[in-house]
Amino acid sequence: MSQHIPTRLYLSENELPTSWYNLRADMKEKPAPMLHPGTLKPVVSDDLAPVFCMGCIEQELDETSREIPIPDALMGFYRSFRPAPLIRANFLEKALGTPAEIYYKFEGTNTSGSHKLNSAAAQAFYAKQEGMTSLTTETGAGQWGSALSMACAFYDIKLTVFMVKVSSQQKPYRKALMETYGAKVIASPSDTTESGRKILADFPDTGGSLGCAISEAIELAVKTPNCRYVLGSVLNHVLLHQSIIGQEVKAAFDKYGVKPDVIIGCAGGGSNLGGLIAPFMGAKLRGEADYRFIAVEPASCPSFTRGKYAYDFGDTAKTTPLMKMCTLGNGYMPPPNHAGGLRYHGMNSTLSKLYKDGLLEVRTAVQNEVFDAAARFAKSEGILPAPESSHAIKAAIDEALECKKTGEKKVILFGLSGTGYFDMSAYQSYNQGTLTDHVPADEELEKGFASLPNIAR
């Protein structure tokens, strides 16, 4: 157990990681490959080239390189907002009366307010390097769209963002931020694409989903010259870029002589969770150390805990390659709650595999529990957390209170993936007592499972 640890565990600019860590390289049994939906054969780079940048495709298909160097030119962008703070939650510990030490990696200090800029910067860099003049993407709560808007402005690339309709209604200032950086923002599903029109015909009253927005963004990308689609979560190259989070944490902990016992992240598509746990999970897989890993997902969109481990499309219009993942089915339409960016029907294939192999614990939480934890954290630590991040905060508080019961002095780490200052309508609903805790019935989930492709693998 560490002693006399400062409140902020600092890394200098010279201590920044210079390579991303590829967790798949240390997995003895790899995640199932992506399949071409027409041939059902593993995808190759030529299959993905019309949609993604080649730099990202190479990283997506690389399962053997443990370290992938971060380009020097990109490191300059990273140094403008990294390293991100690693903070000991002394005031939260005191408020809980726990013997546990609680630390959080705070990714909300850049203008986008979240960890998403780590991958947005990388993907925009590769797009510029490859001569792209425009990009398309989707966004749920708006953090990814905000981050990519910043990155595209930096690299002078046009951007169109399809924002989940209910989120665009709940978070108009996110739209304003994206537009300030020059992005065009369209509420999804929209009537601007064929896939959007079809979704509206089938679900006229829908508030949208990330799967819908992905469909529209891909359609526009493949129809636009010198344009590619970029994704903020789910795919393995995104987790690769986010590994800088966990690497910074591990470097700081090693520097100050701290070893975490429990590592906790919120889970939507997997980018924050995967980035936070990657180097620690790698050490566990190599037999060098042991940790507990806890993922926390919204009870309203429980892809880990109530989903099926199956091949599925990543979008509602069924235009993506097939990915084997924990999924609720590409046709699942989540309720319009404030879990925001966690309302995606599937989970990253690497994290799904780790979960199925018993290396990752998963919990669910309903909205009011999550906001209770958010308010408790804000009152103690002075940071208003994003609803997504607050799922991890809830589990961290639960673990700390368990330590209070048992007297065990654990070191708890969680990812504070972003701030909640654009989520004031959600906090307003919480304060007014109007938040609802929707847990889908089995019948609702079956509608989503009915959309799964019939593939016996």
Secondary structure, DSSP 4 states (H G I P E B T S, - for coil): ---S--SB----GGGS-SEEE-GGGG-SSPPPPPB-TTT-SBP-HHHHTTTS-HHHHHHHH--S-SEEEPPHHHHHHHTTT-SPPEEE-HHHHHHHT-SSEEEEEE---STT-BTTHHHHHHHHHHHHHTT--EEEEEESSSHHHHHHHHHHHHHT-EEEEEEEHHHHHH-HHHHHHHHHTT-EEEEES-SSSHHHHHHHHH-TT----HHHHHHHHHHHHHHSTTEEE--SSSSHHHHHHHHHHHHHHHHHHHHHT---SEEEEE-SSSHHHHHHHHHHHHHHHTTS---EEEEEEETTS-HHHHSEEEEEESSTT--SPEEEEEES-TT----S-TTGGG--SB--HHHHHHHHTT--EEEEE-HHHHHHHHHHHHHHHS--B-HHHHHHHHHHHHHHHHHHHH----EEEEEE-BB-TT-HHHHHHHHHT--------HHHHHHHHTTS-----
